[in-house]
């Protein structure tokens, strides 16, 4: 079975995509001035917030503490009783 589809970019969509690309370029330029520790902290914080937001959409209660603990335990290949370890692992991969 073959599904034929098409996609039409409206002027508004192109304008938004252009703004996103411009902001992405600005962020990449700023990133080079940040120390590695700041980038790691930003990565950690953003991932925690993203997982909590996704969980909320799905009706799953989670806390920053639980997600942070699961991130800290990622080196442990046999996680016992670490809630959200597998969720964090999926996000990391």
Steps between C-alpha positions, in 0.01 A plus 500: 500500500635841406396817677549819306528814704608853447587788726437867430702762684295811567664842519445500876676163536796615293527816710495297823757254366724788401476651850577161656809462281616853589459433872675164464797674339513753785490220758781311326716811506432557870565135581865528405558747784353278770720274710433127477356489851236756401406298192471182706280678752281640223471156338409340833244766589336497157471122497342493846249768399418324172439165669280659767299684233455185293399303807244767590347477151478123541351531849808362678602672822872563531726737686829666421654296779388169345616592150831636629560181696429291189746713303765464768456122498544462121847351544338213688413244232280301737271758659300363787221710644599810303176643371525658152844349432377349174321822398818701549699233317267531199535878496877475519517259210 
